[in-house]
Amino acid sequence: MNRAIRRVGYALTALILVLVGQLTYLQVVHADHLANDPRNVRTFLRDFNRPRGQILTADGQVVAQSVKTSGEIQYQRVYPQRELFAQVGGYQSFLVGNTGVESHYNSVLTGRDRRFQLDNLGAFISGTENTGTVVLAQSMTAQQTARDALGGQHGSVVALDVRTGAVLAMYSNPSFDPNPLAGHDTTAVNLAFFLLNSDRANPALARTYRERFAPGSTFKVVTTAGAIENGIAPPDRVYPQSESFPLPQTDSAIGNFGGKSCGGGTLTQSFLQSCNVTFARLGAEMGSKFAPVMSRCGVGSVSAPIAPPIDLDPPASGSIGPAPDAPDARFALAGIGQGDVFVTPLEMALVAAGIANGGVIMEPHVAQDITNADGKVIRHIDKKAWKTCMTKTTADALTAMMVENVRNGTGTRAQIANVTVAGKTGTAQTGIGASPHAWFIAFAPAENPRFAVSVLVENGGSMGNDATGGELAAPIARQMLEALLAR
C-alpha cells in the first residue's frame, strides 16, 4: 500500500514539475514570441486600446501619433505628414497589419521593450504606460527637399551620413497617404487597401529600398574598384579608342552612348567620358574575379542576392549581378551596369558612401534615437560597419576621378559653389521602346565627406528618351547635397 502511494506521489510531483516548467517557459522564455505573434488577438487588441509612442523627425516634427477615439477601439494612429514619410514610417492598421518603422519598432512604440521596463521600474510595477518614441535620422527639410527636387517625376532619392550609415532622406515618388489604412471602419479600410494595391503606379512600393533597377554607368565605380584591385588597371595603362567592344564568345557588341567613339587614353579619361567600351573591356578581363568585387560592395547574384540590413519591415530587397560562373560576356555587360546587374537606389547610395568613407560601407538605419515617455534617450542607434567594398587607396583614387567628373566630365550639373563634389552619372537602358533611367551618385565635401546621395529618375522623367543622368539626375543630387550641407 505504501509503495503504491509513493508511486502516485512521485507521479504527481513529476506532473507538477512539468507544469511549472511549462508555465515558466511560456511566461518567461517564450513570452516575447507569444506577445508579438500576429495571431495573438489579445495582444493585438491591447495595442489599439492603449497609448502608442510617437515617431518624430530629427527636427521634432510628428510623423506618427495616437489619438483617443470614442469607439470600441480606444486609439487610432494619425500620420500628419501623409505621403512624405509613408514609406519609411509605414502604418499601423487594425485590418492589414503594420509596416515600416511602425512594424520594426513595434515593441518600442508599445513600451513592451524590456529596456523601458528596466528604465522605469516604478511605472512597470504600478502598471502605468511607458511607451517609447522613435526619433528618425531624417529631418523634415531633407525629406521635403527630396520630394520637391523630384518635381513629380517617378523616381527615388536616398541620402546617407557616410560615417554612421544614418539615412538622412529616403523618398520615392509615387507615394501614398497612410491615414485611410489606420481607420477603424472595416469597409473603408478594405476599400483603401484595395485601391492602393490595384493602382498601376504601385505607390505602396518603397522603390528606394524595395525595387531593383539597372544602375547603368553609376556602376562603373564598382568596375573601376575591381579593375584597380585586380591589377588590370594601372594608372599608366592606355585604352584603345573605339565605337564598340565585341562581347566574348558572341556575335554582339557593346556600343558607346550616342554611338560615339571614345577611349584612347587613361582610365581617368574613360571615366570622365563614361566610355562604355573601356568598362566593358575591364569587366570581361576580370571575368569571374568581378563577382567577389561586387559581393564586397553589396551586390550578389540571382541565386544569392545581397540585401543591406535596415531597420524597416519589410526588409530591403537584395541587389544582384552575374553568377560567379557566368561567361565573360555577362561580366562585360556588368562592367557598364547593364545585363544581369539590378540594384536598389539604397544600394547605390551605400556604394557612394563607402567610397567616401575610405572603402567601408556602414549599416544603414532610419532611426537615430529611442526615447522614453519623458524624452530621455535610452538607446542611440550606434554606427556599425557592413561591408569593406575596397581599400582606402582605391577609394582615394576613385574619389579623385569622381571629383574630376563633376568638374570637367559628365557630372558638371552637380557642381556647388565653394564645395568639392564627387559624383558619377548613369543612363541605364531599360528595354526596346522604353526611355532610359537617369542616375547620379555623389558625395560631398570630397576632402572630408559627410553626405552621400543616390538619385534615380525612372524612364527618362520629364525628358523622356533624351534623358541622361548628367542632365536630369545630377541637378537633383546637387539640391539634396546643398540642403544637407546648409543644415
C-alpha positions as CSV (number, residue, x, y, z in Angstrom):
1,M,0.0,0.0,0.0
2,N,2.8,2.5,1.0
3,R,4.7,1.6,-2.2
4,A,1.6,2.4,-4.4
5,I,1.0,5.7,-2.6
6,R,4.7,6.6,-3.1
7,R,4.4,5.9,-6.8
8,V,1.3,8.1,-7.0
9,G,3.1,10.8,-5.1
10,Y,6.1,10.6,-7.4
11,A,3.9,10.8,-10.5
12,L,2.0,13.8,-9.1
13,T,5.3,15.5,-8.2
14,A,6.6,14.9,-11.7
15,L,3.4,16.3,-13.3
16,I,3.6,19.4,-11.1
17,L,7.3,20.0,-12.1
18,V,6.4,19.6,-15.8
19,L,3.5,22.1,-15.3
20,V,5.7,24.6,-13.5
21,G,8.4,24.2,-16.2
22,Q,5.9,24.7,-19.0
23,L,4.4,27.8,-17.3
24,T,7.9,29.2,-16.7
25,Y,8.8,28.6,-20.3
26,L,5.7,30.2,-21.6
27,Q,5.8,33.2,-19.3
28,V,9.5,33.9,-19.3
29,V,11.4,32.3,-22.1
30,H,8.7,32.3,-24.8
31,A,6.9,35.4,-23.6
32,D,8.2,37.8,-26.2
33,H,7.4,35.4,-29.0
34,L,3.8,34.9,-27.8
35,A,3.3,38.6,-27.2
36,N,4.5,39.5,-30.7
37,D,2.7,36.7,-32.6
38,P,0.3,38.3,-35.0
39,R,-2.2,35.6,-34.2
40,N,-2.4,36.7,-30.6
41,V,-5.7,38.6,-30.7
42,R,-5.4,39.8,-27.0
43,T,-2.0,41.5,-27.7
44,F,-3.3,42.9,-31.0
45,L,-6.3,44.4,-29.2
46,R,-4.2,45.7,-26.4
47,D,-2.0,47.6,-28.8
48,F,-5.1,49.5,-30.1
49,N,-6.5,50.1,-26.6
50,R,-3.5,51.8,-25.1
51,P,-1.3,54.8,-26.0
52,R,1.4,54.3,-28.5
53,G,4.6,56.2,-28.8
54,Q,5.3,58.8,-31.4
55,I,7.5,58.7,-34.4
56,L,9.4,62.0,-34.8
57,T,11.7,63.6,-37.4
58,A,15.2,64.6,-36.4
59,D,13.9,68.2,-36.2
60,G,11.0,67.3,-33.9
61,Q,8.1,67.1,-36.4
62,V,5.5,64.4,-35.8
63,V,5.4,61.6,-38.3
64,A,3.0,59.3,-36.4
65,Q,1.0,59.6,-33.2
66,S,-2.0,58.1,-31.5
67,V,-5.2,59.9,-30.8
68,K,-8.0,59.0,-28.4
69,T,-11.3,57.8,-30.0
70,S,-14.8,57.3,-28.7
71,G,-15.3,53.9,-30.4
72,E,-14.8,50.4,-29.2
73,I,-11.1,50.6,-30.2
74,Q,-9.8,53.4,-28.0
75,Y,-6.8,54.7,-30.0
76,Q,-6.2,55.4,-33.7
77,R,-2.9,56.2,-35.4
78,V,-2.6,59.5,-37.3
79,Y,0.0,60.5,-39.8
80,P,0.2,64.3,-40.1
81,Q,2.9,64.2,-42.9
82,R,0.8,61.9,-45.1
83,E,2.8,60.7,-48.1
84,L,6.1,62.3,-47.2
85,F,7.1,59.6,-44.7
86,A,4.7,56.8,-45.6
87,Q,7.4,54.5,-47.0
88,V,9.7,55.0,-44.0
89,G,7.3,55.4,-41.1
90,G,4.9,52.9,-42.5
91,Y,1.5,52.4,-40.9
92,Q,-0.3,50.6,-38.1
93,S,-3.6,49.1,-39.3
94,F,-6.1,47.1,-37.3
95,L,-7.0,45.2,-40.5
96,V,-4.0,45.0,-42.7
97,G,-1.1,45.0,-40.2
98,N,2.0,47.1,-39.7
99,T,4.8,48.2,-42.0
100,G,8.0,50.4,-41.9
101,V,9.1,51.8,-38.6
102,E,5.7,51.1,-37.1
103,S,6.4,47.4,-37.6
104,H,10.1,47.2,-36.9
105,Y,10.0,49.2,-33.7
106,N,6.6,47.9,-32.5
107,S,7.9,46.7,-29.1
108,V,9.4,50.1,-28.6
109,L,6.3,52.1,-29.5
110,T,4.1,49.9,-27.4
111,G,6.5,50.1,-24.4
112,R,6.9,46.3,-24.3
113,D,10.6,46.5,-25.0
114,R,12.4,45.3,-21.8
115,R,14.6,48.4,-21.8
116,F,11.6,50.5,-20.9
117,Q,10.7,48.2,-18.1
118,L,14.2,48.3,-16.7
119,D,14.4,52.1,-17.3
120,N,11.3,52.8,-15.4
121,L,10.6,50.1,-12.8
122,G,8.2,52.3,-10.9
123,A,6.0,52.6,-14.0
124,F,6.3,48.9,-14.6
125,I,5.3,47.9,-11.1
126,S,2.4,50.4,-10.9
127,G,1.1,49.3,-14.3
128,T,1.3,52.8,-15.9
129,E,2.1,53.2,-19.5
130,N,5.7,53.7,-20.5
131,T,5.7,53.9,-24.3
132,G,8.8,54.7,-26.4
133,T,9.3,57.3,-29.1
134,V,11.3,56.6,-32.2
135,V,13.3,59.6,-33.4
136,L,14.3,59.3,-37.1
137,A,17.5,60.4,-38.7
138,Q,15.5,62.1,-41.4
139,S,14.7,65.8,-41.0
140,M,11.5,67.4,-42.4
141,T,13.7,69.7,-44.5
142,A,15.7,66.9,-46.1
143,Q,12.7,64.8,-46.9
144,Q,10.8,67.7,-48.4
145,T,13.9,68.6,-50.5
146,A,14.0,65.0,-51.9
147,R,10.3,65.2,-52.8
148,D,10.4,68.7,-54.2
149,A,13.6,68.1,-56.2
150,L,12.0,65.1,-58.0
151,G,9.3,67.5,-59.0
152,G,6.6,64.9,-59.5
153,Q,8.7,62.6,-61.7
154,H,8.7,58.9,-60.8
155,G,12.0,58.2,-59.0
156,S,13.9,57.9,-55.8
157,V,16.3,59.9,-53.6
158,V,18.4,58.5,-50.8
159,A,20.8,60.5,-48.7
160,L,23.2,59.0,-46.1
161,D,25.6,60.1,-43.4
162,V,28.7,58.4,-44.8
163,R,30.3,58.0,-41.4
164,T,27.4,56.4,-39.5
165,G,25.1,55.0,-42.1
166,A,22.2,57.1,-40.9
167,V,19.5,57.5,-43.6
168,L,19.0,61.3,-43.8
169,A,16.4,61.3,-46.5
170,M,14.7,58.5,-48.3
171,Y,11.8,59.2,-50.6
172,S,10.3,57.7,-53.8
173,N,7.5,59.0,-56.0
174,P,4.7,58.0,-56.2
175,S,3.9,57.6,-52.5
176,F,0.6,57.3,-50.6
177,D,-1.3,58.6,-47.7
178,P,-1.3,56.0,-44.9
179,N,-4.1,57.6,-42.9
180,P,-7.0,55.7,-44.6
181,L,-5.4,52.4,-43.6
182,A,-5.3,53.3,-39.9
183,G,-9.0,53.8,-39.7
184,H,-11.5,51.7,-37.7
185,D,-14.2,51.4,-40.4
186,T,-13.7,47.9,-41.8
187,T,-15.3,48.7,-45.1
188,A,-13.4,52.0,-45.6
189,V,-10.0,50.4,-44.7
190,N,-10.6,47.4,-47.0
191,L,-11.5,49.7,-49.9
192,A,-8.5,52.0,-49.3
193,F,-6.2,48.9,-49.2
194,F,-7.7,47.5,-52.4
195,L,-7.4,50.9,-54.2
196,L,-3.8,51.3,-53.0
197,N,-2.7,47.8,-54.3
198,S,-4.6,48.0,-57.5
199,D,-3.0,51.3,-58.5
200,R,-0.9,50.5,-61.6
201,A,1.7,53.1,-60.4
202,N,2.2,50.9,-57.3
203,P,2.6,53.8,-54.8
204,A,2.8,51.3,-51.8
205,L,6.1,50.0,-53.1
206,A,9.1,51.8,-51.5
207,R,11.2,52.0,-54.6
208,T,14.2,53.4,-52.6
209,Y,15.0,50.1,-50.9
210,R,12.4,47.5,-52.2
211,E,12.8,47.8,-56.0
212,R,15.7,46.9,-58.2
213,F,16.8,48.8,-61.3
214,A,19.7,48.6,-63.8
215,P,22.3,51.1,-62.5
216,G,23.9,52.0,-65.8
217,S,27.2,53.9,-65.7
218,T,27.0,54.6,-62.0
219,F,28.1,51.0,-61.6
220,K,31.4,51.9,-63.3
221,V,32.7,53.0,-59.9
222,V,32.5,49.3,-58.8
223,T,34.1,48.2,-62.1
224,T,36.9,50.7,-61.5
225,A,37.5,49.5,-58.0
226,G,37.6,45.9,-59.2
227,A,39.9,46.6,-62.0
228,I,42.4,48.5,-59.8
229,E,42.4,45.9,-57.1
230,N,42.8,43.0,-59.6
231,G,45.8,44.8,-61.0
232,I,44.5,45.2,-64.6
233,A,44.1,49.0,-64.5
234,P,47.4,50.6,-63.6
235,P,47.4,54.4,-63.8
236,D,49.6,54.4,-67.0
237,R,47.6,51.9,-69.0
238,V,46.2,53.4,-72.2
239,Y,42.9,52.1,-73.5
240,P,42.1,51.9,-77.2
241,Q,39.7,54.3,-78.8
242,S,36.7,52.5,-80.3
243,E,33.0,52.8,-81.1
244,S,32.2,49.3,-79.8
245,F,33.5,46.4,-77.8
246,P,32.8,42.8,-79.1
247,L,31.3,40.6,-76.4
248,P,33.5,37.5,-75.9
249,Q,32.1,34.2,-77.4
250,T,29.2,36.1,-79.0
251,D,28.2,37.9,-82.2
252,S,27.2,41.0,-80.3
253,A,29.0,44.2,-79.3
254,I,28.6,46.9,-76.7
255,G,28.5,50.5,-78.1
256,N,29.1,53.8,-76.5
257,F,26.3,56.3,-75.6
258,G,25.1,58.0,-78.8
259,G,27.3,55.7,-81.0
260,K,30.4,57.9,-80.4
261,S,34.0,56.8,-80.3
262,C,35.9,57.1,-77.1
263,G,38.8,55.8,-75.1
264,G,42.3,56.4,-76.4
265,G,43.7,57.4,-73.0
266,T,44.0,56.6,-69.4
267,L,41.3,55.1,-67.1
268,T,40.5,58.6,-65.7
269,Q,39.9,59.9,-69.3
270,S,37.5,57.0,-69.9
271,F,35.8,57.6,-66.6
272,L,35.2,61.3,-67.4
273,Q,33.7,60.3,-70.8
274,S,31.8,57.4,-69.2
275,C,33.2,55.3,-72.0
276,N,31.4,52.0,-72.3
277,V,34.0,50.2,-74.4
278,T,36.6,50.7,-71.7
279,F,34.5,49.5,-68.8
280,A,33.0,46.6,-70.8
281,R,36.6,45.6,-71.6
282,L,37.6,45.7,-67.9
283,G,34.5,43.7,-66.9
284,A,35.4,41.0,-69.4
285,E,39.0,41.0,-68.4
286,M,38.1,40.5,-64.8
287,G,35.6,37.7,-65.7
288,S,34.7,35.6,-62.6
289,K,37.0,37.8,-60.5
290,F,34.4,40.5,-60.8
291,A,31.8,38.6,-58.8
292,P,33.6,38.8,-55.4
293,V,34.3,42.5,-56.1
294,M,30.5,43.1,-56.5
295,S,29.8,41.0,-53.4
296,R,32.2,43.1,-51.3
297,C,30.2,46.2,-52.3
298,G,26.8,44.6,-51.6
299,V,25.8,43.0,-54.9
300,G,25.1,39.3,-55.1
301,S,23.6,37.1,-57.8
302,V,20.1,35.9,-58.7
303,S,20.6,32.8,-56.6
304,A,22.2,34.7,-53.7
305,P,21.0,38.4,-53.6
306,I,22.7,40.6,-51.0
307,A,20.4,42.9,-49.1
308,P,21.7,45.6,-46.6
309,P,20.3,45.3,-43.1
310,I,17.9,48.1,-42.4
311,D,15.5,48.8,-39.5
312,L,12.4,48.6,-41.6
313,D,9.7,46.0,-42.3
314,P,9.5,44.6,-44.9
315,P,13.3,44.5,-45.3
316,A,15.4,45.8,-48.2
317,S,15.5,43.8,-51.4
318,G,18.8,42.3,-52.4
319,S,20.9,43.6,-55.3
320,I,22.1,41.2,-57.9
321,G,24.7,40.7,-60.7
322,P,26.1,37.8,-62.8
323,A,26.6,34.4,-61.2
324,P,30.2,33.7,-60.3
325,D,30.4,31.1,-63.1
326,A,28.8,33.3,-65.8
327,P,30.6,33.7,-69.1
328,D,32.8,36.7,-69.6
329,A,30.2,38.4,-71.8
330,R,27.9,38.8,-68.8
331,F,30.7,40.4,-66.9
332,A,31.4,42.8,-69.8
333,L,27.8,43.9,-69.6
334,A,28.1,44.2,-65.8
335,G,31.1,46.4,-66.3
336,I,28.7,49.1,-67.6
337,G,25.9,48.4,-65.1
338,Q,23.7,46.5,-67.6
339,G,22.8,42.9,-68.3
340,D,22.4,41.0,-65.1
341,V,23.0,43.9,-62.7
342,F,20.0,45.2,-60.8
343,V,20.3,47.3,-57.7
344,T,18.2,49.4,-55.3
345,P,18.7,53.1,-55.1
346,L,19.7,52.5,-51.5
347,E,22.5,50.1,-52.6
348,M,24.0,52.8,-54.9
349,A,23.9,55.3,-52.1
350,L,25.7,52.8,-49.9
351,V,28.4,52.3,-52.7
352,A,28.9,56.1,-52.9
353,A,29.1,56.4,-49.1
354,G,31.6,53.5,-49.0
355,I,33.9,55.3,-51.4
356,A,33.5,58.5,-49.3
357,N,34.3,56.5,-46.1
358,G,37.6,55.1,-47.3
359,G,36.1,51.9,-48.7
360,V,33.9,50.9,-45.7
361,I,30.2,50.8,-46.0
362,M,28.2,51.4,-42.8
363,E,24.9,49.7,-42.0
364,P,22.0,51.9,-43.0
365,H,19.5,52.8,-40.3
366,V,16.4,55.2,-40.4
367,A,16.1,55.6,-36.7
368,Q,18.5,57.8,-34.7
369,D,17.4,57.6,-31.1
370,I,14.9,55.7,-28.9
371,T,13.4,57.8,-26.0
372,N,11.1,57.0,-23.2
373,A,7.8,58.8,-22.4
374,D,9.9,61.5,-20.6
375,G,12.0,62.2,-23.6
376,K,15.1,60.6,-22.1
377,V,17.3,58.8,-24.7
378,I,17.5,55.2,-23.6
379,R,19.2,54.0,-26.8
380,H,21.2,55.7,-29.5
381,I,21.5,53.7,-32.8
382,D,25.2,53.1,-33.0
383,K,27.2,53.0,-36.2
384,K,28.3,49.6,-37.4
385,A,30.3,48.5,-40.4
386,W,28.5,46.4,-43.0
387,K,30.9,45.8,-45.9
388,T,34.5,46.7,-46.9
389,C,34.0,47.5,-50.5
390,M,37.5,48.4,-51.4
391,T,40.8,49.6,-49.9
392,K,41.3,53.2,-48.8
393,T,43.9,53.6,-51.6
394,T,41.4,52.5,-54.2
395,A,38.7,54.7,-52.6
396,D,41.0,57.7,-52.8
397,A,41.7,57.0,-56.5
398,L,38.0,56.8,-57.2
399,T,37.3,59.9,-55.3
400,A,39.8,61.8,-57.5
401,M,38.1,60.6,-60.6
402,M,34.6,61.4,-59.3
403,V,35.7,64.9,-58.4
404,E,37.2,65.5,-61.8
405,N,34.0,64.1,-63.3
406,V,31.9,66.8,-61.6
407,R,34.5,69.5,-62.6
408,N,35.0,68.6,-66.2
409,G,33.2,65.4,-67.1
410,T,29.6,64.2,-67.4
411,G,28.6,65.4,-63.9
412,T,29.1,69.2,-64.2
413,R,25.5,70.0,-63.3
414,A,26.2,68.7,-59.7
415,Q,28.7,71.5,-59.0
416,I,28.1,73.5,-55.8
417,A,29.9,76.9,-55.3
418,N,32.8,76.6,-52.8
419,V,32.1,72.9,-52.3
420,T,34.0,70.0,-53.9
421,V,31.5,67.4,-55.1
422,A,32.5,63.9,-56.2
423,G,30.0,62.2,-58.5
424,K,29.2,59.7,-61.3
425,T,26.4,59.8,-63.8
426,G,24.4,56.9,-65.2
427,T,22.0,56.4,-68.1
428,A,20.6,52.9,-67.9
429,Q,18.8,51.3,-70.9
430,T,15.5,49.7,-69.9
431,G,14.4,47.8,-73.0
432,I,13.3,48.3,-76.6
433,G,11.0,51.3,-76.9
434,A,11.4,52.4,-73.2
435,S,13.1,55.6,-72.1
436,P,16.3,55.2,-70.0
437,H,16.6,55.6,-66.3
438,A,18.7,58.6,-65.3
439,W,21.0,58.1,-62.3
440,F,23.5,60.1,-60.3
441,I,25.5,59.2,-57.2
442,A,27.6,61.7,-55.3
443,F,29.2,62.8,-52.0
444,A,30.5,66.0,-50.5
445,P,32.6,67.7,-49.4
446,A,35.1,65.4,-51.2
447,E,38.0,66.4,-48.9
448,N,36.1,65.5,-45.8
449,P,33.0,63.6,-46.8
450,R,29.8,63.9,-44.8
451,F,26.9,63.1,-47.1
452,A,26.3,60.7,-49.9
453,V,23.3,60.7,-52.3
454,S,21.8,58.5,-54.9
455,V,19.2,59.8,-57.3
456,L,17.2,57.8,-59.8
457,V,14.6,59.3,-62.2
458,E,12.7,56.4,-63.8
459,N,12.2,56.1,-67.6
460,G,13.5,59.5,-68.5
461,G,11.2,61.5,-66.3
462,S,10.3,64.9,-67.9
463,M,13.0,64.4,-70.6
464,G,11.8,61.0,-72.0
465,N,14.2,59.5,-74.5
466,D,16.6,62.4,-74.2
467,A,17.2,61.9,-70.5
468,T,20.7,61.4,-69.2
469,G,22.0,61.1,-65.7
470,G,24.0,64.3,-66.1
471,E,21.1,66.4,-67.4
472,L,18.3,65.1,-65.2
473,A,19.6,63.4,-62.0
474,A,22.7,65.4,-61.3
475,P,20.8,68.7,-60.5
476,I,18.5,66.8,-58.1
477,A,21.6,65.4,-56.3
478,R,23.0,69.0,-56.1
479,Q,19.8,70.3,-54.5
480,M,19.9,67.4,-52.0
481,L,23.6,68.0,-51.0
482,E,23.0,71.7,-50.8
483,A,20.2,71.2,-48.3
484,L,22.2,68.8,-46.2
485,L,25.3,71.0,-46.2
486,A,23.2,74.0,-45.2
487,R,21.8,72.1,-42.2
